[in-house]
Amino acid sequence: MTIAPERPKLRPPTEKAPPPPGPERRRTTGTTRASDVYALLGAAAAALALTWLLFARLLPFSGTVGFVIVAYVLFVGLYALLVSFDEDGPAVRDRIAGVVVRSLGLLLLAVLVFVVAFTLWEGRRALVHLNFFTEDMSLAGPLEPLDVGGILHAVVGTLEQVGIALAITVPTGIVCAIFLTEVPGPFARLVRTIVEAMTALPSIVAGLFIYATVILALGTERSGLAASLALSVMMLPIIIRASDVVIRLVPGTLREASYAMGSSRWRTVWHVVLPTARSGLTTAVILGTARGVGETSPVLLTAGFTAELNALPTSGAQVSLPLATFELVKSPEPNMIARGFGTAAVLMLLVLLLFVLARIAGGRGPGQLTKRQERRRALASRQDAARWVSTAPVPGTGSATGTAPASGSAPGFGTAPGSGAAPGSGTAPGSSAAPADRSVPPRSTP
């Protein structure tokens, strides 16, 4: 018995068609689940409650530091317990490690924010005065109000000392790093060992070295130049070590490609290695600057202290911002302490400005050109194209298109007007042309 197929039911005219399916819902790629958030919040709340119970009711404990340490230990233990209900052993260990690492990161960030905020808050009374940035302390005593005196002499001294130190250490450090990387050998290993040993050199030793060799042995006076030399001794190993690591990260295939094209070692380093490592070299300079800009003892030994502005780094005592901060906060007067914290705040802002400028100057990636370099490259390309057109041979002739008009040849054919030579033959008037080879068909000229 054959059963006929059922006829499709017709939709009443009043019934609307179902809406088309909407766009596909975006999938989440994160691994955080709601249970993870609940476990984190529950462990934190339980740890705080248990710690309060231990400190306030059960045990004779007190102190904020102890409260925080006990609460954190309990938090980690309770979080591991809650996670173990849903995960196995490796996942639990992974979650605990993640919580510890993130906690340490938050701790360091909190310490940094506290230091910056505390410095700005303590120096707020001095920072609001304009004379604090435009005057020195030659007319300001310990009891003078904050509208008298400033730190202009310290700002000028810091900029000059750090600038001279960078002028010495940046080329020297990068050249030494290139030597260690591109010229391996026993001497390079010896230099690398000495550089690594000097990385941990105490600042007071660097100051004493310059004081003994430059001031005592050579008989020069204390000056900003001597302080710059002391800062250079401290900054140079940092720049060399960081630059060496960055240059060694440049892929060897780039060097091999440059050598394969016939470039020398110097051109390979200048045009391939250094542009590729530009961003890392900028970081190395920033690290070296951070090492030297905040030092106090080398400047005190080699440049002395003065309350007057001295813009000449080669003679006379010169003070820096860290040294001025050290001298100002030693005073018991509140106004001097406020000036000291204001000086520290200006030092932080100055370091931040230097770092931003260094990152802008050297933060371009490999192959990224500035506007000026792009214009120069476009101009060089146009010049190359024009030179190629002027020296390119005409099809069917052996002459170039750039012949002078005085030669008597017509443009593009090399024959003079009125000559009996056929166009494209390249013969001069009156000359006897050799018979053409009939075995080779002549090429047509455009």
C-alpha beads as a LAMMPS data file, in Angstrom:
LAMMPS data file: protein, C-alpha beads

446 atoms
445 bonds

1 atom types
1 bond types

-500.0 500.0 xlo xhi
-500.0 500.0 ylo yhi
-500.0 500.0 zlo zhi

Masses

1 110.0

Atoms # bond

1 1 1 0.000 0.000 0.000
2 1 1 1.493 3.317 -1.086
3 1 1 0.926 6.340 1.106
4 1 1 0.786 9.671 -0.636
5 1 1 2.970 12.438 0.794
6 1 1 1.225 14.913 3.003
7 1 1 0.533 18.255 1.434
8 1 1 2.297 21.167 3.077
9 1 1 0.058 23.242 5.235
10 1 1 -0.618 26.701 3.940
11 1 1 0.027 29.543 6.312
12 1 1 -2.974 31.722 6.966
13 1 1 -2.662 35.136 5.358
14 1 1 -2.811 36.834 8.760
15 1 1 0.119 34.839 10.241
16 1 1 3.489 36.564 9.992
17 1 1 6.667 34.837 8.913
18 1 1 9.189 34.071 11.684
19 1 1 11.919 36.681 12.024
20 1 1 15.222 35.849 10.366
21 1 1 17.936 34.586 12.674
22 1 1 20.052 37.372 14.150
23 1 1 23.813 37.672 13.917
24 1 1 25.877 34.959 15.518
25 1 1 26.656 35.624 19.142
26 1 1 30.273 36.477 19.733
27 1 1 32.183 33.874 21.640
28 1 1 34.276 34.862 24.623
29 1 1 37.911 33.797 24.523
30 1 1 38.676 34.577 28.154
31 1 1 39.204 31.869 30.741
32 1 1 37.629 33.728 33.677
33 1 1 34.406 32.148 34.893
34 1 1 31.828 33.244 37.396
35 1 1 32.958 30.561 39.840
36 1 1 36.491 31.979 39.765
37 1 1 35.228 35.432 40.706
38 1 1 33.066 33.997 43.490
39 1 1 36.005 31.993 44.845
40 1 1 38.252 35.081 44.811
41 1 1 35.724 37.322 46.577
42 1 1 34.734 34.626 49.054
43 1 1 38.346 33.876 49.981
44 1 1 39.071 37.584 50.479
45 1 1 36.005 38.120 52.684
46 1 1 36.690 34.989 54.734
47 1 1 40.363 35.914 55.183
48 1 1 39.496 39.398 56.449
49 1 1 36.874 38.006 58.828
50 1 1 39.172 35.325 60.251
51 1 1 42.036 37.782 60.638
52 1 1 39.823 40.229 62.499
53 1 1 38.616 37.401 64.738
54 1 1 42.186 36.362 65.530
55 1 1 43.441 39.894 66.207
56 1 1 40.411 41.260 68.057
57 1 1 38.955 38.282 69.930
58 1 1 41.178 35.245 70.214
59 1 1 44.870 36.214 70.229
60 1 1 46.771 39.212 71.608
61 1 1 47.965 40.330 68.201
62 1 1 48.148 43.935 66.991
63 1 1 49.684 45.986 64.242
64 1 1 48.726 46.816 60.693
65 1 1 51.624 44.975 59.056
66 1 1 50.882 41.766 60.928
67 1 1 47.182 42.056 60.088
68 1 1 47.940 42.377 56.368
69 1 1 50.402 39.461 56.348
70 1 1 48.075 37.089 58.214
71 1 1 45.108 38.095 56.063
72 1 1 47.079 37.484 52.862
73 1 1 48.283 34.036 53.998
74 1 1 44.736 33.054 54.933
75 1 1 43.443 34.416 51.636
76 1 1 45.840 32.256 49.611
77 1 1 44.972 29.152 51.613
78 1 1 41.217 29.687 51.393
79 1 1 41.392 30.465 47.692
80 1 1 43.286 27.226 47.065
81 1 1 40.659 25.327 49.061
82 1 1 37.766 26.816 47.089
83 1 1 39.431 26.242 43.727
84 1 1 40.185 22.607 44.619
85 1 1 36.440 21.882 44.696
86 1 1 36.207 22.397 40.908
87 1 1 39.731 21.810 39.601
88 1 1 42.466 19.206 39.875
89 1 1 45.978 19.558 41.278
90 1 1 47.811 21.282 38.387
91 1 1 44.981 23.769 37.885
92 1 1 44.983 24.611 41.603
93 1 1 48.727 25.247 41.576
94 1 1 48.349 27.393 38.468
95 1 1 45.633 29.499 40.112
96 1 1 47.707 29.950 43.277
97 1 1 50.765 31.031 41.245
98 1 1 48.632 33.477 39.271
99 1 1 47.188 35.010 42.444
100 1 1 50.645 35.394 44.018
101 1 1 52.147 37.005 40.904
102 1 1 49.254 39.428 40.490
103 1 1 49.381 40.271 44.180
104 1 1 53.066 41.149 43.948
105 1 1 52.369 43.314 40.911
106 1 1 49.610 45.156 42.744
107 1 1 51.905 45.584 45.749
108 1 1 54.657 47.162 43.651
109 1 1 52.147 49.418 41.924
110 1 1 50.700 50.476 45.267
111 1 1 54.175 51.271 46.619
112 1 1 54.972 53.356 43.528
113 1 1 51.710 55.264 43.760
114 1 1 52.261 55.845 47.486
115 1 1 55.778 57.217 46.969
116 1 1 54.707 59.571 44.182
117 1 1 51.560 60.723 45.980
118 1 1 53.366 61.227 49.298
119 1 1 56.113 63.279 47.648
120 1 1 53.645 65.482 45.807
121 1 1 51.514 65.939 48.925
122 1 1 54.415 66.920 51.142
123 1 1 55.808 69.331 48.558
124 1 1 52.494 70.884 47.552
125 1 1 53.134 74.076 49.558
126 1 1 56.358 74.787 47.658
127 1 1 55.218 73.719 44.199
128 1 1 52.478 76.339 43.983
129 1 1 54.976 79.236 44.086
130 1 1 56.449 80.378 40.779
131 1 1 59.662 81.581 42.411
132 1 1 60.358 77.972 43.372
133 1 1 61.249 77.312 39.722
134 1 1 62.860 80.651 38.791
135 1 1 65.122 81.532 41.751
136 1 1 68.005 79.981 43.633
137 1 1 68.590 79.760 47.378
138 1 1 71.228 82.473 47.660
139 1 1 68.798 84.909 49.361
140 1 1 66.668 82.345 51.218
141 1 1 67.501 81.199 54.727
142 1 1 65.972 78.444 56.831
143 1 1 63.351 80.808 58.275
144 1 1 62.394 82.514 55.026
145 1 1 58.854 81.921 53.711
146 1 1 58.209 79.800 50.665
147 1 1 57.745 82.811 48.392
148 1 1 61.504 83.448 48.640
149 1 1 64.107 81.206 47.009
150 1 1 63.873 78.268 44.645
151 1 1 65.702 75.367 43.008
152 1 1 66.747 76.855 39.665
153 1 1 70.421 76.231 40.479
154 1 1 69.714 72.533 41.143
155 1 1 67.717 72.093 37.923
156 1 1 70.481 73.670 35.832
157 1 1 73.136 71.584 37.563
158 1 1 71.238 68.338 37.015
159 1 1 70.612 69.034 33.326
160 1 1 74.250 69.942 32.682
161 1 1 75.718 67.030 34.622
162 1 1 73.397 64.420 33.129
163 1 1 73.799 65.914 29.640
164 1 1 77.602 65.749 29.785
165 1 1 77.443 62.228 31.214
166 1 1 75.127 61.099 28.387
167 1 1 77.390 62.718 25.782
168 1 1 80.231 60.588 27.143
169 1 1 78.480 57.309 27.862
170 1 1 76.026 56.893 24.968
171 1 1 78.553 56.738 22.069
172 1 1 81.151 54.978 24.195
173 1 1 78.703 52.417 25.536
174 1 1 77.138 51.605 22.153
175 1 1 80.537 51.299 20.447
176 1 1 81.759 49.006 23.232
177 1 1 78.598 46.888 22.935
178 1 1 79.133 46.598 19.160
179 1 1 82.712 45.508 19.799
180 1 1 81.616 42.839 22.266
181 1 1 79.034 41.488 19.823
182 1 1 80.693 41.821 16.429
183 1 1 84.325 41.103 17.387
184 1 1 84.271 38.026 19.638
185 1 1 87.477 36.785 21.173
186 1 1 89.456 36.536 24.432
187 1 1 89.737 40.296 24.821
188 1 1 85.993 40.705 24.298
189 1 1 85.312 38.143 27.029
190 1 1 87.647 40.029 29.371
191 1 1 85.891 43.329 28.668
192 1 1 82.454 41.729 29.199
193 1 1 83.585 40.337 32.560
194 1 1 84.842 43.751 33.687
195 1 1 81.614 45.420 32.560
196 1 1 79.495 42.920 34.473
197 1 1 81.617 43.473 37.577
198 1 1 81.299 47.268 37.300
199 1 1 77.507 47.032 37.041
200 1 1 77.276 46.577 40.818
201 1 1 79.865 49.283 41.595
202 1 1 78.822 51.368 44.636
203 1 1 78.258 55.019 43.881
204 1 1 80.606 56.180 46.629
205 1 1 83.450 54.231 45.000
206 1 1 82.848 55.985 41.676
207 1 1 82.878 59.357 43.434
208 1 1 86.095 58.541 45.288
209 1 1 87.750 57.362 42.063
210 1 1 87.049 60.653 40.275
211 1 1 87.949 62.626 43.400
212 1 1 91.340 60.890 43.625
213 1 1 92.226 60.928 39.919
214 1 1 90.740 64.175 38.625
215 1 1 90.652 66.483 41.651
216 1 1 93.644 65.352 43.726
217 1 1 95.994 63.924 41.089
218 1 1 95.335 66.470 38.332
219 1 1 94.791 69.395 40.688
220 1 1 91.431 70.529 39.300
221 1 1 88.744 72.068 41.454
222 1 1 85.374 70.615 42.302
223 1 1 83.000 71.283 39.447
224 1 1 80.047 69.963 37.556
225 1 1 82.385 68.379 35.004
226 1 1 83.960 66.214 37.711
227 1 1 80.477 65.199 38.853
228 1 1 79.608 64.286 35.256
229 1 1 82.671 62.058 35.069
230 1 1 81.631 60.319 38.287
231 1 1 78.134 59.768 36.911
232 1 1 79.651 58.454 33.668
233 1 1 81.578 55.794 35.594
234 1 1 78.268 54.566 37.014
235 1 1 76.182 54.857 33.850
236 1 1 78.648 53.334 31.387
237 1 1 78.442 49.679 32.570
238 1 1 74.636 49.790 32.548
239 1 1 74.484 51.121 28.984
240 1 1 77.117 48.670 27.731
241 1 1 75.461 45.647 29.325
242 1 1 71.949 46.509 28.153
243 1 1 73.114 47.447 24.635
244 1 1 75.098 44.219 24.373
245 1 1 72.022 42.159 25.200
246 1 1 69.865 44.102 22.729
247 1 1 72.346 43.875 19.834
248 1 1 72.765 40.138 20.348
249 1 1 68.997 39.761 19.858
250 1 1 69.233 41.014 16.260
251 1 1 68.630 37.972 13.999
252 1 1 71.758 36.644 12.361
253 1 1 69.916 36.214 9.066
254 1 1 69.812 40.003 8.666
255 1 1 73.591 40.181 8.926
256 1 1 73.998 37.263 6.518
257 1 1 71.694 38.927 3.982
258 1 1 73.696 42.151 4.213
259 1 1 77.002 40.319 3.775
260 1 1 75.563 38.382 0.826
261 1 1 74.813 41.684 -0.927
262 1 1 78.461 42.703 -0.597
263 1 1 78.210 45.073 2.368
264 1 1 81.122 45.479 4.720
265 1 1 80.896 44.869 8.441
266 1 1 80.757 48.590 9.191
267 1 1 77.889 49.203 6.739
268 1 1 76.058 46.150 8.074
269 1 1 76.299 47.429 11.633
270 1 1 75.352 50.993 10.688
271 1 1 72.484 50.243 8.291
272 1 1 71.141 46.891 9.580
273 1 1 72.059 46.141 13.202
274 1 1 71.641 49.559 14.795
275 1 1 68.303 50.465 13.107
276 1 1 66.913 47.065 14.083
277 1 1 67.958 47.503 17.724
278 1 1 66.971 51.197 17.964
279 1 1 64.168 50.692 20.471
280 1 1 66.266 48.459 22.708
281 1 1 69.191 50.879 22.608
282 1 1 66.832 53.636 23.732
283 1 1 65.828 51.479 26.676
284 1 1 69.506 50.978 27.515
285 1 1 70.063 54.742 27.541
286 1 1 67.005 55.193 29.772
287 1 1 68.333 52.618 32.241
288 1 1 71.719 54.324 32.339
289 1 1 70.120 57.722 32.871
290 1 1 67.991 56.374 35.706
291 1 1 71.143 54.979 37.315
292 1 1 72.957 58.291 37.363
293 1 1 70.306 60.991 37.656
294 1 1 69.376 60.147 41.237
295 1 1 72.841 59.828 42.773
296 1 1 73.904 62.078 45.612
297 1 1 77.242 60.952 47.050
298 1 1 79.333 61.208 43.838
299 1 1 78.040 64.737 43.234
300 1 1 78.728 65.747 46.833
301 1 1 82.324 64.474 46.625
302 1 1 83.181 65.907 43.221
303 1 1 81.017 69.041 42.832
304 1 1 80.384 70.157 46.411
305 1 1 77.314 72.130 47.435
306 1 1 76.255 75.697 46.756
307 1 1 73.095 77.733 47.135
308 1 1 73.876 79.952 44.140
309 1 1 73.302 79.403 40.446
310 1 1 76.424 78.225 38.587
311 1 1 75.784 77.598 34.903
312 1 1 79.483 76.949 34.136
313 1 1 80.200 73.231 34.696
314 1 1 83.974 73.560 34.338
315 1 1 84.615 75.659 37.434
316 1 1 83.037 76.217 40.806
317 1 1 80.733 74.166 42.971
318 1 1 77.506 72.961 41.409
319 1 1 74.531 71.251 42.995
320 1 1 72.074 68.733 41.574
321 1 1 68.432 67.981 42.413
322 1 1 69.140 64.834 44.496
323 1 1 71.845 66.634 46.476
324 1 1 69.582 69.656 47.017
325 1 1 66.813 67.343 48.248
326 1 1 69.224 65.698 50.680
327 1 1 70.426 69.018 52.067
328 1 1 66.944 70.550 52.353
329 1 1 65.208 67.696 54.165
330 1 1 67.963 67.632 56.807
331 1 1 66.742 70.949 58.126
332 1 1 64.243 70.866 61.023
333 1 1 62.317 73.817 59.594
334 1 1 58.972 72.920 57.945
335 1 1 59.539 75.315 55.042
336 1 1 62.883 73.715 54.204
337 1 1 61.349 70.245 54.397
338 1 1 58.574 71.372 52.044
339 1 1 61.226 72.698 49.654
340 1 1 63.009 69.348 49.848
341 1 1 59.901 67.369 48.934
342 1 1 59.116 69.856 46.180
343 1 1 62.638 69.347 44.803
344 1 1 62.092 65.576 44.809
345 1 1 58.810 66.055 42.928
346 1 1 60.552 68.209 40.305
347 1 1 63.225 65.523 39.959
348 1 1 60.576 62.868 39.267
349 1 1 58.880 65.078 36.685
350 1 1 62.216 65.856 35.043
351 1 1 63.125 62.165 34.807
352 1 1 59.701 61.408 33.354
353 1 1 60.177 64.138 30.740
354 1 1 63.605 62.787 29.770
355 1 1 62.226 59.277 29.429
356 1 1 59.346 60.442 27.225
357 1 1 61.706 62.385 24.958
358 1 1 64.042 59.386 24.690
359 1 1 61.149 57.078 23.845
360 1 1 59.868 59.470 21.171
361 1 1 63.344 59.845 19.655
362 1 1 64.205 56.147 19.547
363 1 1 60.906 54.340 19.853
364 1 1 60.427 53.658 16.136
365 1 1 60.493 50.059 15.094
366 1 1 62.789 48.529 12.467
367 1 1 62.067 49.921 9.010
368 1 1 60.010 52.884 10.227
369 1 1 61.286 56.146 8.761
370 1 1 60.768 59.714 9.835
371 1 1 59.140 62.270 7.546
372 1 1 62.519 63.685 6.622
373 1 1 63.884 60.229 5.776
374 1 1 60.828 59.480 3.630
375 1 1 61.296 62.728 1.694
376 1 1 64.996 61.970 1.187
377 1 1 64.211 58.491 -0.055
378 1 1 61.560 59.793 -2.464
379 1 1 64.018 62.402 -3.791
380 1 1 66.700 59.753 -4.242
381 1 1 64.231 57.536 -6.109
382 1 1 63.330 60.365 -8.509
383 1 1 66.995 61.109 -9.117
384 1 1 67.710 57.439 -9.822
385 1 1 64.767 57.258 -12.243
386 1 1 65.940 60.361 -14.111
387 1 1 69.506 59.051 -14.332
388 1 1 68.273 55.697 -15.647
389 1 1 66.153 57.360 -18.332
390 1 1 69.073 59.546 -19.444
391 1 1 71.463 56.592 -19.771
392 1 1 69.091 53.904 -21.082
393 1 1 69.913 52.742 -24.688
394 1 1 67.381 53.265 -27.494
395 1 1 65.860 49.979 -28.769
396 1 1 67.599 48.924 -31.997
397 1 1 70.678 51.115 -31.452
398 1 1 73.711 50.982 -29.274
399 1 1 73.564 54.658 -28.325
400 1 1 71.976 56.221 -25.279
401 1 1 69.106 58.651 -25.360
402 1 1 70.979 61.221 -23.375
403 1 1 73.415 62.320 -26.154
404 1 1 74.108 66.000 -26.451
405 1 1 72.370 67.994 -29.235
406 1 1 75.757 69.207 -30.533
407 1 1 76.628 65.744 -31.767
408 1 1 74.243 66.153 -34.680
409 1 1 72.214 63.065 -33.994
410 1 1 68.460 63.219 -34.041
411 1 1 66.726 62.371 -30.797
412 1 1 66.092 58.682 -30.484
413 1 1 67.831 57.602 -33.773
414 1 1 71.437 58.847 -33.659
415 1 1 71.438 60.164 -37.278
416 1 1 71.696 63.681 -38.542
417 1 1 68.924 65.228 -40.641
418 1 1 69.421 64.813 -44.331
419 1 1 71.876 61.939 -44.087
420 1 1 71.492 58.949 -46.310
421 1 1 71.584 56.527 -43.458
422 1 1 68.407 54.770 -42.507
423 1 1 66.841 55.679 -39.217
424 1 1 68.270 53.563 -36.473
425 1 1 71.549 52.848 -38.286
426 1 1 73.524 55.156 -36.009
427 1 1 75.939 56.369 -38.761
428 1 1 77.168 59.885 -39.221
429 1 1 76.693 61.937 -42.451
430 1 1 79.143 61.006 -45.176
431 1 1 80.309 57.815 -43.533
432 1 1 80.154 54.483 -45.322
433 1 1 78.011 52.017 -43.471
434 1 1 78.860 48.351 -43.554
435 1 1 76.305 46.089 -45.221
436 1 1 73.903 44.612 -42.786
437 1 1 73.861 40.911 -42.099
438 1 1 70.874 39.514 -44.019
439 1 1 70.781 36.366 -41.922
440 1 1 69.579 38.293 -38.875
441 1 1 66.226 39.970 -39.376
442 1 1 66.281 43.631 -38.501
443 1 1 64.543 44.658 -35.292
444 1 1 61.728 47.092 -35.690
445 1 1 62.042 50.406 -33.916
446 1 1 59.053 52.004 -32.226

Bonds

1 1 1 2
2 1 2 3
3 1 3 4
4 1 4 5
5 1 5 6
6 1 6 7
7 1 7 8
8 1 8 9
9 1 9 10
10 1 10 11
11 1 11 12
12 1 12 13
13 1 13 14
14 1 14 15
15 1 15 16
16 1 16 17
17 1 17 18
18 1 18 19
19 1 19 20
20 1 20 21
21 1 21 22
22 1 22 23
23 1 23 24
24 1 24 25
25 1 25 26
26 1 26 27
27 1 27 28
28 1 28 29
29 1 29 30
30 1 30 31
31 1 31 32
32 1 32 33
33 1 33 34
34 1 34 35
35 1 35 36
36 1 36 37
37 1 37 38
38 1 38 39
39 1 39 40
40 1 40 41
41 1 41 42
42 1 42 43
43 1 43 44
44 1 44 45
45 1 45 46
46 1 46 47
47 1 47 48
48 1 48 49
49 1 49 50
50 1 50 51
51 1 51 52
52 1 52 53
53 1 53 54
54 1 54 55
55 1 55 56
56 1 56 57
57 1 57 58
58 1 58 59
59 1 59 60
60 1 60 61
61 1 61 62
62 1 62 63
63 1 63 64
64 1 64 65
65 1 65 66
66 1 66 67
67 1 67 68
68 1 68 69
69 1 69 70
70 1 70 71
71 1 71 72
72 1 72 73
73 1 73 74
74 1 74 75
75 1 75 76
76 1 76 77
77 1 77 78
78 1 78 79
79 1 79 80
80 1 80 81
81 1 81 82
82 1 82 83
83 1 83 84
84 1 84 85
85 1 85 86
86 1 86 87
87 1 87 88
88 1 88 89
89 1 89 90
90 1 90 91
91 1 91 92
92 1 92 93
93 1 93 94
94 1 94 95
95 1 95 96
96 1 96 97
97 1 97 98
98 1 98 99
99 1 99 100
100 1 100 101
101 1 101 102
102 1 102 103
103 1 103 104
104 1 104 105
105 1 105 106
106 1 106 107
107 1 107 108
108 1 108 109
109 1 109 110
110 1 110 111
111 1 111 112
112 1 112 113
113 1 113 114
114 1 114 115
115 1 115 116
116 1 116 117
117 1 117 118
118 1 118 119
119 1 119 120
120 1 120 121
121 1 121 122
122 1 122 123
123 1 123 124
124 1 124 125
125 1 125 126
126 1 126 127
127 1 127 128
128 1 128 129
129 1 129 130
130 1 130 131
131 1 131 132
132 1 132 133
133 1 133 134
134 1 134 135
135 1 135 136
136 1 136 137
137 1 137 138
138 1 138 139
139 1 139 140
140 1 140 141
141 1 141 142
142 1 142 143
143 1 143 144
144 1 144 145
145 1 145 146
146 1 146 147
147 1 147 148
148 1 148 149
149 1 149 150
150 1 150 151
151 1 151 152
152 1 152 153
153 1 153 154
154 1 154 155
155 1 155 156
156 1 156 157
157 1 157 158
158 1 158 159
159 1 159 160
160 1 160 161
161 1 161 162
162 1 162 163
163 1 163 164
164 1 164 165
165 1 165 166
166 1 166 167
167 1 167 168
168 1 168 169
169 1 169 170
170 1 170 171
171 1 171 172
172 1 172 173
173 1 173 174
174 1 174 175
175 1 175 176
176 1 176 177
177 1 177 178
178 1 178 179
179 1 179 180
180 1 180 181
181 1 181 182
182 1 182 183
183 1 183 184
184 1 184 185
185 1 185 186
186 1 186 187
187 1 187 188
188 1 188 189
189 1 189 190
190 1 190 191
191 1 191 192
192 1 192 193
193 1 193 194
194 1 194 195
195 1 195 196
196 1 196 197
197 1 197 198
198 1 198 199
199 1 199 200
200 1 200 201
201 1 201 202
202 1 202 203
203 1 203 204
204 1 204 205
205 1 205 206
206 1 206 207
207 1 207 208
208 1 208 209
209 1 209 210
210 1 210 211
211 1 211 212
212 1 212 213
213 1 213 214
214 1 214 215
215 1 215 216
216 1 216 217
217 1 217 218
218 1 218 219
219 1 219 220
220 1 220 221
221 1 221 222
222 1 222 223
223 1 223 224
224 1 224 225
225 1 225 226
226 1 226 227
227 1 227 228
228 1 228 229
229 1 229 230
230 1 230 231
231 1 231 232
232 1 232 233
233 1 233 234
234 1 234 235
235 1 235 236
236 1 236 237
237 1 237 238
238 1 238 239
239 1 239 240
240 1 240 241
241 1 241 242
242 1 242 243
243 1 243 244
244 1 244 245
245 1 245 246
246 1 246 247
247 1 247 248
248 1 248 249
249 1 249 250
250 1 250 251
251 1 251 252
252 1 252 253
253 1 253 254
254 1 254 255
255 1 255 256
256 1 256 257
257 1 257 258
258 1 258 259
259 1 259 260
260 1 260 261
261 1 261 262
262 1 262 263
263 1 263 264
264 1 264 265
265 1 265 266
266 1 266 267
267 1 267 268
268 1 268 269
269 1 269 270
270 1 270 271
271 1 271 272
272 1 272 273
273 1 273 274
274 1 274 275
275 1 275 276
276 1 276 277
277 1 277 278
278 1 278 279
279 1 279 280
280 1 280 281
281 1 281 282
282 1 282 283
283 1 283 284
284 1 284 285
285 1 285 286
286 1 286 287
287 1 287 288
288 1 288 289
289 1 289 290
290 1 290 291
291 1 291 292
292 1 292 293
293 1 293 294
294 1 294 295
295 1 295 296
296 1 296 297
297 1 297 298
298 1 298 299
299 1 299 300
300 1 300 301
301 1 301 302
302 1 302 303
303 1 303 304
304 1 304 305
305 1 305 306
306 1 306 307
307 1 307 308
308 1 308 309
309 1 309 310
310 1 310 311
311 1 311 312
312 1 312 313
313 1 313 314
314 1 314 315
315 1 315 316
316 1 316 317
317 1 317 318
318 1 318 319
319 1 319 320
320 1 320 321
321 1 321 322
322 1 322 323
323 1 323 324
324 1 324 325
325 1 325 326
326 1 326 327
327 1 327 328
328 1 328 329
329 1 329 330
330 1 330 331
331 1 331 332
332 1 332 333
333 1 333 334
334 1 334 335
335 1 335 336
336 1 336 337
337 1 337 338
338 1 338 339
339 1 339 340
340 1 340 341
341 1 341 342
342 1 342 343
343 1 343 344
344 1 344 345
345 1 345 346
346 1 346 347
347 1 347 348
348 1 348 349
349 1 349 350
350 1 350 351
351 1 351 352
352 1 352 353
353 1 353 354
354 1 354 355
355 1 355 356
356 1 356 357
357 1 357 358
358 1 358 359
359 1 359 360
360 1 360 361
361 1 361 362
362 1 362 363
363 1 363 364
364 1 364 365
365 1 365 366
366 1 366 367
367 1 367 368
368 1 368 369
369 1 369 370
370 1 370 371
371 1 371 372
372 1 372 373
373 1 373 374
374 1 374 375
375 1 375 376
376 1 376 377
377 1 377 378
378 1 378 379
379 1 379 380
380 1 380 381
381 1 381 382
382 1 382 383
383 1 383 384
384 1 384 385
385 1 385 386
386 1 386 387
387 1 387 388
388 1 388 389
389 1 389 390
390 1 390 391
391 1 391 392
392 1 392 393
393 1 393 394
394 1 394 395
395 1 395 396
396 1 396 397
397 1 397 398
398 1 398 399
399 1 399 400
400 1 400 401
401 1 401 402
402 1 402 403
403 1 403 404
404 1 404 405
405 1 405 406
406 1 406 407
407 1 407 408
408 1 408 409
409 1 409 410
410 1 410 411
411 1 411 412
412 1 412 413
413 1 413 414
414 1 414 415
415 1 415 416
416 1 416 417
417 1 417 418
418 1 418 419
419 1 419 420
420 1 420 421
421 1 421 422
422 1 422 423
423 1 423 424
424 1 424 425
425 1 425 426
426 1 426 427
427 1 427 428
428 1 428 429
429 1 429 430
430 1 430 431
431 1 431 432
432 1 432 433
433 1 433 434
434 1 434 435
435 1 435 436
436 1 436 437
437 1 437 438
438 1 438 439
439 1 439 440
440 1 440 441
441 1 441 442
442 1 442 443
443 1 443 444
444 1 444 445
445 1 445 446
